[in-house]
Amino acid sequence: MGKFDQRCYDKEIMDDLEVGGEILRQTLRELRTINRFLGGNYVTTSGLEILLDRDKNRKYTIADIGCGGGDMLRVMADWASKNGYDCQFVGIDANDHTVAMAKENLKNYPNVSFLTQNVFDREFENIQVDVFTCTLFTHHFTDEELIVLTRVLNKGASLGLVINDLHRHPLAYYSIRFLTALFSKSPMVQNDGPLSVLRGFSRKDIKHILQKAGVGPFQIQWNWAFRWRVICRFT
């Protein structure tokens, strides 16, 4: 069986919730550049626009889980402001160090708040929002964990879920391996970048997870560069 046939469950360095300091700062800076360069941010905002159905006559609460350094929150907040949406954003991450950096990065955004929370803790089930977003977050978990998590998100969001994550593909894997070896100064990015592709998804994987979770309707769309945009409407 080839390395791309099934999802890899090897742990990334970033999965260590104690990671902090300069290695984390360098990693988050490089990830910001990679996402901007490869156009990954649009995958999330375009999904959000579809899910909100262009209704600008109400206020929305949007929670970004696995928010990291807050880059996607900044992108979404700027997008909402530019397009006339009244949104409150909540960044949720299990790493205290990451949340502290995100708070500093977005200190000038009054409509963004943060919560240090593991999404598999019982307390997370009490969160109620309109939309959950997950950007490069879901690949950190097994299929079974994602089935459980998706069911929790289904109960916690009035409108739905937007997932932006990686397509497990040889070209994506070898490209990121080459680019990180050439340009990255972060050991975490050099290790986790290629590994994250191996932990990514095929269309079949995503469909299986969502069907097992019992949510729908949903749509799965491939986007450049090797990103899946998944939109789930919760009812």
Beta strands, then each sheet from edge to edge (+ up, - down):
strand 1: 59-65
strand 2: 86-93
strand 3: 112-116
strand 4: 129-135
strand 5: 157-166
strand 6: 218-223
strand 7: 227-233
sheet 1: 3+ 2+ 1+ 4+ 5+ 7- 6+
end
